[in-house]
Amino acid sequence: MRVLVLHSHPVESSYGAALYQQTLESLTKAGHEVDDCNLYAENFDPVLSRRDRLIYHDYPENMELVEGYVERLKRAEGLVIVTPVWNFGFPAILKGYFDRVWLPGVSFELVDGKVESRLRHIRKLGAVLTYGATPLRAFVAGNPPKKIVKRVLRAQINPVRPVTFLAHYDMNNCTEETRAAFLGRVKSAMERF
Ligand SMILES: Cc1cc2nc3c(=O)[nH]c(=O)nc-3n(C[C@H](O)[C@H](O)[C@H](O)COP(=O)(O)O)c2cc1C
C-alpha cells in the first residue's frame, strides 16, 4: 500500500520523532511505499486564512494553495498519524493540516445536503499517540484525540474498517523500559499494518 504518514513533533531528537522513525522503518520493511510527511520539517502553514475560508466550499479553487498536500492525500491507500497530544487535541500544525487539506471536494462532497466521503481509497488508518496524562485522566477528560481518530477520521475514511490505535499514556512518568516497550509495540503493529 502507499501509506501517508503524518507527523507533528517539533523536536528531531524527541521520543515522538523516534516513534515516527520507527513507524517509517517498519512500514517500509513490511513492503509499503511510504510518503513521510513531517509537517514541521516541511514548514506546513496551518492557518486557514480569510481567503481560504471564503473559498472553502468552492472546489477546485479551494485546493490551489495546498495542491501538493491534496495530491499526496489522494494517492494514499493507508494513513498513519504519529503525534503527541497537546491540550487533549492535536498540535496546531496537525489540526491545521486537517482544516486546510481535508477540504470539500477532497475528503468529502455535499450531495443533496448529505456528506459523502471521498476518502474511500484509504483502506487502513493508524495512530501512534503520546500523552502526558494517565489513561484515567485522559478518560475523565473525554479523550478527544482518541475519539478524533477512532470516530471522526474513521467515519470519514471508512467506518467499517478497524483502526490501529496505539498510545503511550503517562509520559510524565515514563521510563526507558516503558518507552522501549511502546517502541516495540509500534514496530510490530506497523510491520503488520
Ligand atoms: C503544549 C503542550 C500541551 C500538552 N497538553 C497535554 C494534554 O492536554 N494532555 C496530555 O495527556 N498531555 C499533554 N501534554 C504532554 C505531551 O503529550 C507529552 O509531553 C508528550 O506526549 C511526550 O512526548 P515528547 O516528550 O516527545 O514531547 C502536553 C505537552 C505540551 C508541550
The ligand as an SDF file (V2000), in Angstrom:
LIG
                    3D

 31 33  0  0  0  0  0  0  0  0999 V2000
    1.8140   22.3120   24.7570 C   0  0  0  0  0  0  0  0  0  0  0  0
    1.6320   21.0070   25.4390 C   0  0  0  0  0  0  0  0  0  0  0  0
    0.3630   20.6400   25.8560 C   0  0  0  0  0  0  0  0  0  0  0  0
    0.1460   19.3870   26.4150 C   0  0  0  0  0  0  0  0  0  0  0  0
   -1.1170   19.0170   26.7690 N   0  0  0  0  0  0  0  0  0  0  0  0
   -1.3490   17.7470   27.1680 C   0  0  0  0  0  0  0  0  0  0  0  0
   -2.6680   17.3040   27.4190 C   0  0  0  0  0  0  0  0  0  0  0  0
   -3.6390   18.0350   27.3070 O   0  0  0  0  0  0  0  0  0  0  0  0
   -2.8550   16.0060   27.7760 N   0  0  0  0  0  0  0  0  0  0  0  0
   -1.8220   15.1330   27.9130 C   0  0  0  0  0  0  0  0  0  0  0  0
   -2.0420   13.9530   28.1810 O   0  0  0  0  0  0  0  0  0  0  0  0
   -0.5420   15.5450   27.7080 N   0  0  0  0  0  0  0  0  0  0  0  0
   -0.2830   16.8160   27.3330 C   0  0  0  0  0  0  0  0  0  0  0  0
    0.9910   17.2330   27.1060 N   0  0  0  0  0  0  0  0  0  0  0  0
    2.0820   16.2880   27.2990 C   0  0  0  0  0  0  0  0  0  0  0  0
    2.5090   15.6610   25.9900 C   0  0  0  0  0  0  0  0  0  0  0  0
    1.5140   14.8600   25.4450 O   0  0  0  0  0  0  0  0  0  0  0  0
    3.7710   14.8430   26.2340 C   0  0  0  0  0  0  0  0  0  0  0  0
    4.7810   15.7350   26.6330 O   0  0  0  0  0  0  0  0  0  0  0  0
    4.2320   14.1650   25.0160 C   0  0  0  0  0  0  0  0  0  0  0  0
    3.2980   13.2310   24.5800 O   0  0  0  0  0  0  0  0  0  0  0  0
    5.5290   13.4800   25.2990 C   0  0  0  0  0  0  0  0  0  0  0  0
    6.2690   13.4310   24.1460 O   0  0  0  0  0  0  0  0  0  0  0  0
    7.6010   14.2880   23.9480 P   0  0  0  0  0  0  0  0  0  0  0  0
    8.3430   14.2770   25.2480 O   0  0  0  0  0  0  0  0  0  0  0  0
    8.3020   13.5310   22.8540 O   0  0  0  0  0  0  0  0  0  0  0  0
    7.1640   15.6520   23.5630 O   0  0  0  0  0  0  0  0  0  0  0  0
    1.2390   18.4980   26.6010 C   0  0  0  0  0  0  0  0  0  0  0  0
    2.5270   18.9110   26.2230 C   0  0  0  0  0  0  0  0  0  0  0  0
    2.7270   20.1460   25.6500 C   0  0  0  0  0  0  0  0  0  0  0  0
    4.1260   20.5390   25.2100 C   0  0  0  0  0  0  0  0  0  0  0  0
  1  2  1  0
  2  3  1  0
  2 30  2  0
  3  4  2  0
  4  5  1  0
  4 28  1  0
  5  6  2  0
  6  7  1  0
  6 13  1  0
  7  8  2  0
  7  9  1  0
  9 10  1  0
 10 11  2  0
 10 12  1  0
 12 13  2  0
 13 14  1  0
 14 15  1  0
 14 28  1  0
 15 16  1  0
 16 17  1  0
 16 18  1  0
 18 19  1  0
 18 20  1  0
 20 21  1  0
 20 22  1  0
 22 23  1  0
 23 24  1  0
 24 25  2  0
 24 26  1  0
 24 27  1  0
 28 29  2  0
 29 30  1  0
 30 31  1  0
M  END
$$$$
